[in-house]
Amino acid sequence: MPKAGIIYNDAKPVASRSAEELKQKLADSGWEVYVATGSGGLLGYSSPEKPMCHTPIDSLAPPGFDDEMTFAVVLGGDGTVLSAFRQVACHDIPLLTVNTGHMGFLTEAYLQQLPELIEQVLTGDYKIESRTMLTVQVFRDETLVWEALCLNEMVIHREPLTSMCHFEIEVGHHAPVDIAADGVILSTPTGSTAYSLSAGGPVITPEVPVLQLVPICPHSLASRALVFSDREPVTIFSANTHPLMMVVDGNAGCYVLPEDRMRVTRSEHMAHFIRIQPPEFFRVLREKLGWGLPHIAKPTSVELP
């Protein structure tokens, strides 16, 4: 019997209700169905009393989600999608992402389209788009104390108050650079339309094999976004006397002490999106972010005097 999964945002009644309906439909179609909430991929925020909430990357998959699962459906917004990929990436399970939230930049379709999309998926009428993920690690005295998978971005900053921080950053074999800023963002092409875009970074199409480093409010006219090969590992040292906070994909984080070392590399795991239609990144940019929309009326014809 083929296996399918459902990951949903249990904080939204419409997602919970849709998950039950979809489970029944898949079961009636002869599928073995496993259901989980997206909360399993939320790694938890640290606190001064508990600076590390460490869950190993390979232990996040919900029961039943394994290498034999054909696909899974995500019912939620972008946060649920980010969480779900952390849960399934180790097993290379492709996800059909269905928006029950607001913007849904990472989702393939809206909830009202789900019945017809499921019919296509069950017949295998879809394509897979694979996107880069990052492995983010924190080392203390050469001991791994925290790690997470990242689809959008890793951010390191000070809290609770914003103020100038100093970072020493090594990209691959290149000489280290010093950056003074409120924080730094290291993002994938997928994350280039998220926090790094708001911080002034460029938009990068998903298939380009690069990463980008974006300083947040840098204290130098020379500190600007840097784009480089995603095969280059990145090491970040905190040149500060106070702890900093590191946040991954906006929903997981840990405190970073001055003597800690952060290492970010391209993960061996990929995020596999189920695409019903061929992916059209510029269309999504236009629909979700308004990119490329005309701001003035264009004449349909020109009358010569």
C-alpha positions as CSV (number, residue, x, y, z in Angstrom):
1,M,0.0,0.0,0.0
2,P,1.5,3.4,-1.0
3,K,2.2,5.9,1.8
4,A,1.3,9.6,2.0
5,G,1.6,12.2,4.7
6,I,-0.2,15.4,5.8
7,I,1.5,18.2,7.8
8,Y,-0.8,20.9,9.0
9,N,-1.0,24.0,11.1
10,D,-3.1,22.9,14.1
11,A,-3.5,26.6,15.2
12,K,-5.8,27.2,12.2
13,P,-9.3,25.5,12.3
14,V,-9.5,25.5,8.5
15,A,-6.2,23.6,8.2
16,S,-7.2,21.1,10.9
17,R,-10.6,20.4,9.2
18,S,-9.0,20.1,5.8
19,A,-6.4,17.7,7.1
20,E,-9.2,15.3,8.3
21,E,-11.0,15.6,5.0
22,L,-7.9,14.9,3.0
23,K,-6.9,12.0,5.2
24,Q,-10.2,10.3,4.5
25,K,-10.0,11.0,0.8
26,L,-6.5,9.5,0.5
27,A,-7.5,6.5,2.6
28,D,-10.5,5.9,0.4
29,S,-8.2,5.9,-2.6
30,G,-6.1,3.1,-1.1
31,W,-3.3,5.1,0.6
32,E,-1.8,4.6,4.0
33,V,-1.9,8.0,5.5
34,Y,0.2,9.5,8.4
35,V,-0.7,12.9,9.9
36,A,1.5,15.3,11.9
37,T,1.4,19.0,12.9
38,G,4.0,21.5,11.8
39,S,4.9,22.2,15.4
40,G,7.3,19.2,15.2
41,G,9.7,21.2,13.1
42,L,9.7,24.2,15.4
43,L,13.0,23.8,17.2
44,G,12.1,26.2,20.0
45,Y,13.5,29.5,21.2
46,S,16.3,29.5,23.7
47,S,16.2,31.5,26.9
48,P,19.0,32.7,29.3
49,E,17.9,29.8,31.6
50,K,18.0,27.3,28.7
51,P,20.4,28.7,26.1
52,M,20.3,25.5,23.9
53,C,17.2,23.7,22.6
54,H,19.0,21.2,20.5
55,T,17.2,18.6,18.4
56,P,19.4,16.7,16.0
57,I,18.5,17.2,12.3
58,D,17.9,13.6,11.7
59,S,15.4,13.1,14.5
60,L,12.7,15.5,13.5
61,A,10.7,13.3,11.2
62,P,7.2,12.4,12.6
63,P,6.3,8.7,13.1
64,G,5.6,7.1,9.7
65,F,7.4,9.7,7.7
66,D,10.2,7.7,6.1
67,D,12.0,6.8,2.9
68,E,8.9,4.8,1.7
69,M,6.6,7.8,1.7
70,T,5.7,9.0,-1.8
71,F,4.6,12.5,-1.0
72,A,3.1,14.7,1.7
73,V,0.7,17.6,1.7
74,V,1.3,20.8,3.8
75,L,-1.7,22.8,4.9
76,G,-0.7,26.1,6.3
77,G,1.3,29.3,5.6
78,D,5.0,29.9,4.9
79,G,5.9,29.2,8.5
80,T,4.4,25.7,8.3
81,V,6.1,25.0,5.0
82,L,9.5,26.0,6.5
83,S,8.8,23.8,9.5
84,A,7.6,20.8,7.4
85,F,10.7,20.8,5.2
86,R,12.8,20.4,8.4
87,Q,10.7,17.4,9.3
88,V,10.9,15.6,6.0
89,A,14.2,16.7,4.3
90,C,16.2,13.8,5.7
91,H,13.9,11.4,3.9
92,D,13.6,13.4,0.6
93,I,9.8,13.5,0.8
94,P,8.4,15.9,-1.8
95,L,5.8,18.3,-0.5
96,L,2.6,19.7,-2.1
97,T,2.3,23.1,-0.3
98,V,-1.2,24.4,0.1
99,N,-1.9,27.9,1.4
100,T,-4.3,28.4,4.3
101,G,-2.5,31.5,5.6
102,H,-1.9,35.0,4.2
103,M,0.9,35.6,1.7
104,G,1.8,32.0,1.1
105,F,4.9,32.9,-0.9
106,L,6.3,29.3,-0.7
107,T,3.0,27.6,-1.4
108,E,1.9,26.0,-4.7
109,A,-1.8,26.6,-4.5
110,Y,-4.8,27.8,-2.5
111,L,-7.1,25.5,-0.4
112,Q,-10.0,25.7,-2.9
113,Q,-7.7,24.1,-5.5
114,L,-6.8,21.1,-3.4
115,P,-9.3,18.6,-4.7
116,E,-8.2,18.8,-8.3
117,L,-4.6,19.0,-7.4
118,I,-4.7,15.8,-5.3
119,E,-6.2,14.0,-8.3
120,Q,-3.2,15.1,-10.4
121,V,-0.7,14.1,-7.7
122,L,-2.3,10.7,-7.2
123,T,-1.9,10.0,-11.0
124,G,1.7,11.2,-10.9
125,D,1.0,14.2,-13.0
126,Y,3.4,16.6,-11.4
127,K,7.1,17.8,-11.4
128,I,9.6,18.2,-8.6
129,E,11.5,21.4,-8.0
130,S,14.4,21.0,-5.7
131,R,15.8,23.9,-3.7
132,T,18.9,24.4,-1.6
133,M,18.9,24.0,2.2
134,L,21.6,25.0,4.7
135,T,23.0,23.2,7.7
136,V,23.5,25.7,10.5
137,Q,25.7,24.6,13.4
138,V,27.1,26.2,16.6
139,F,30.3,24.8,18.1
140,R,31.6,25.5,21.6
141,D,35.1,24.3,22.3
142,E,34.9,22.2,19.1
143,T,31.8,20.5,20.4
144,L,28.6,20.7,18.4
145,V,26.0,22.2,20.7
146,W,23.2,23.2,18.3
147,E,22.2,22.5,14.7
148,A,19.3,23.1,12.3
149,L,18.2,22.8,8.7
150,C,17.5,26.1,7.0
151,L,15.5,26.8,3.8
152,N,15.3,30.6,4.0
153,E,17.9,32.3,6.2
154,M,20.1,32.3,9.3
155,V,20.2,35.6,11.2
156,I,22.6,36.5,14.1
157,H,21.8,39.7,16.1
158,R,21.7,41.1,19.6
159,E,18.6,41.1,21.8
160,P,16.5,42.4,23.4
161,L,17.8,45.8,22.2
162,T,19.2,46.5,18.8
163,S,22.8,47.9,18.9
164,M,26.0,47.7,17.0
165,C,27.7,44.2,16.9
166,H,31.0,43.1,15.5
167,F,31.5,40.0,13.4
168,E,34.4,38.2,11.9
169,I,33.3,36.2,8.8
170,E,35.2,33.7,6.7
171,V,33.8,32.6,3.4
172,G,35.5,29.5,2.1
173,H,39.3,29.9,1.7
174,H,39.1,33.7,1.4
175,A,40.5,36.1,4.0
176,P,38.2,36.9,6.9
177,V,36.3,40.2,6.9
178,D,35.1,42.3,9.7
179,I,31.6,43.7,9.7
180,A,30.0,46.1,12.2
181,A,26.2,46.0,12.0
182,D,23.1,45.4,14.0
183,G,23.3,41.8,12.7
184,V,24.0,39.7,9.6
185,I,21.7,37.5,7.4
186,L,23.0,34.5,5.5
187,S,20.3,33.4,3.0
188,T,19.6,30.9,0.3
189,P,18.0,32.0,-3.1
190,T,14.7,30.9,-1.6
191,G,15.3,33.2,1.3
192,S,16.3,36.1,-0.9
193,T,12.6,37.2,-1.0
194,A,12.3,37.1,2.8
195,Y,14.2,39.0,5.5
196,S,17.3,39.7,3.3
197,L,15.0,41.4,0.8
198,S,13.7,43.7,3.5
199,A,17.3,44.4,4.5
200,G,18.3,45.5,1.0
201,G,19.6,42.3,-0.5
202,P,19.0,41.3,-4.1
203,V,16.4,38.8,-5.3
204,I,18.0,35.6,-6.6
205,T,16.2,33.1,-8.7
206,P,15.9,29.7,-7.1
207,E,18.1,27.7,-9.5
208,V,21.2,29.9,-9.1
209,P,23.8,28.0,-6.9
210,V,24.7,30.8,-4.6
211,L,24.3,32.2,-1.1
212,Q,24.2,35.8,0.0
213,L,25.4,37.6,3.1
214,V,23.5,40.8,4.0
215,P,24.6,43.1,6.9
216,I,21.7,44.6,8.8
217,C,22.1,48.3,9.1
218,P,25.9,48.2,8.7
219,H,28.0,51.0,10.2
220,S,30.0,51.4,6.9
221,L,29.2,52.5,3.4
222,A,31.4,49.7,2.2
223,S,29.4,46.9,3.9
224,R,26.9,45.7,1.3
225,A,25.3,42.4,0.3
226,L,27.7,39.8,-0.9
227,V,26.8,36.9,-3.3
228,F,29.0,33.9,-3.5
229,S,29.1,30.2,-4.4
230,D,27.0,27.9,-2.2
231,R,29.8,25.4,-2.2
232,E,31.8,27.8,0.1
233,P,31.4,27.1,3.8
234,V,30.8,30.1,6.0
235,T,32.3,30.6,9.5
236,I,31.1,33.4,11.7
237,F,32.8,34.5,14.9
238,S,31.2,36.9,17.3
239,A,33.6,39.7,18.3
240,N,31.4,40.9,21.2
241,T,31.6,40.6,24.9
242,H,27.8,39.8,25.3
243,P,25.8,36.9,24.0
244,L,24.0,37.1,20.6
245,M,20.8,35.4,19.4
246,M,20.8,33.3,16.2
247,V,17.5,32.6,14.5
248,V,16.9,30.1,11.7
249,D,13.9,30.6,9.3
250,G,12.2,32.8,11.9
251,N,11.1,30.0,14.2
252,A,14.2,28.4,15.8
253,G,17.1,29.8,17.6
254,C,19.8,29.7,20.2
255,Y,22.1,32.0,22.2
256,V,25.6,32.4,20.9
257,L,28.3,33.1,23.4
258,P,31.4,35.2,22.5
259,E,33.7,32.1,22.3
260,D,31.2,30.2,20.0
261,R,31.8,29.4,16.4
262,M,29.0,29.3,13.8
263,R,29.4,27.3,10.7
264,V,26.9,27.3,7.8
265,T,27.2,24.9,4.8
266,R,25.1,23.8,1.9
267,S,23.1,20.8,3.2
268,E,23.2,17.4,1.6
269,H,19.4,17.5,1.9
270,M,17.2,19.4,-0.5
271,A,13.7,20.8,-0.2
272,H,11.6,19.1,-2.9
273,F,8.5,21.0,-4.0
274,I,5.7,19.3,-5.9
275,R,4.8,21.6,-8.8
276,I,1.5,21.1,-10.7
277,Q,2.4,23.8,-13.2
278,P,6.0,24.5,-14.4
279,P,7.5,26.9,-11.8
280,E,7.4,30.5,-12.9
281,F,9.3,32.6,-10.4
282,F,8.7,36.0,-12.0
283,R,4.9,35.4,-11.9
284,V,5.1,34.6,-8.2
285,L,7.2,37.8,-7.6
286,R,4.6,39.8,-9.4
287,E,1.6,38.3,-7.7
288,K,3.0,38.2,-4.2
289,L,5.4,41.2,-4.1
290,G,4.2,43.4,-6.9
291,W,7.5,43.1,-8.8
292,G,7.4,44.4,-12.4
293,L,3.9,45.9,-12.3
294,P,3.4,49.0,-14.4
295,H,3.2,52.1,-12.3
296,I,1.9,54.4,-15.1
297,A,-0.7,53.8,-17.9
298,K,0.9,52.7,-21.1
299,P,-0.5,54.0,-24.4
300,T,-1.9,51.4,-26.7
301,S,-1.1,53.5,-29.8
302,V,0.8,56.6,-30.7
303,E,-0.7,59.3,-32.9
304,L,1.8,61.1,-35.0
305,P,1.2,64.8,-35.7
